[in-house]
Amino acid sequence: MTGGLDQYLAGQITRDHVMQVVADPKIADAILTDRLNEAFGQTLVKLHPRDEDEDTSERAVQHSFRSSSDKGTVFLVDAKSRQVIWSDYEKPGRSVSGARLNQQAGRIVKKLAGTLGK
């Protein structure tokens, strides 16, 4: 994620006990990402293959994951179903300072926790 936002999100999620953060994406139930694109779709196919993936063409994967913007939107994607289960938009700042990223991560995690009832 831009500027290391993923590290700030992981810290906030862990600190606030919103969900468990794991280092191995193969055991993750959900993935937090800022991009829904072909590369992300192909990564999910490799991490969590499904029977129908054997015949999946690159074109099918490409059309599965597309977002019109890659700045400011964060998506929580179910790793197995590949469905977006939550998303949020935070207007990107002009600077990418640690303090700004920490504040942004805090706001995102607060909204995520509210959605999850935590």
Secondary structure, 3 states (H helix, E strand, C coil): CHHHHHHHHHHHHHHCCCCCCCCCHHHCCEEEECCCCHHHHHHHHHHCCCHHHHHCCHHHHHHHCCCCCCCCEEEEEECCCCCEEEEEECCCCCCCCHHHHHHHHHHHHHHHHHHHCC
